[in-house]
């Protein structure tokens, strides 16, 4: 079996790659940070591709190179802190390009291969920001609301064709931008771990029977 982790240079992506390897998948990692991507690949004997998801030609070429897959975990994402009235429009544009537009285009490019190998799975890493709004996160919240809509629409299109489509929505995770949240300092024990997110993805991939956990929400115990 072959699996792809998009955003494999992130802590969550690396944890998902390790989990997929444990399930017996041959893993391919896409990411923008070459040293971190190489470290993740070494830990799980994966192959890698350094790429820019916002480059449509690069994304198209990578999808063709990847070929047919049995599982895709879309863990790519960026974050921007700050109030809406003082946000950098360029940063917001980049955030929406990575978090939503690239996910939509990547889905279009990778889904035919998943349909050919069905039963297969397409799992997106979202956020509790997909269902709630938070201050200083307007563009991020918008991108995750949009991702939830994308997941729902894709599931409706392929639910009868053997592809599980799911959104895993964690709260604050002790990785990346999550480490800058007040909870990380005030109650570090309440932070989710990247391995917790990977465990939720594993739950989707190994769920018995014909059902599909279309959304898995991981909440922090406080915060």
PyMOL commands that set and color helices and strands:
alter all, ss='L'
color gray80, all
select helices_A, chain A and resi 11-22+34-44+56-66+84-86+89-117+128-130+138-158+176-180+182-186+188-190+194-206
alter helices_A, ss='H'
color red, helices_A
select strands_A, chain A and resi 2-6+26-31+47-50+71-74+120-125+163-170+215-218
alter strands_A, ss='S'
color yellow, strands_A
deselect
rebuild
show_as cartoon
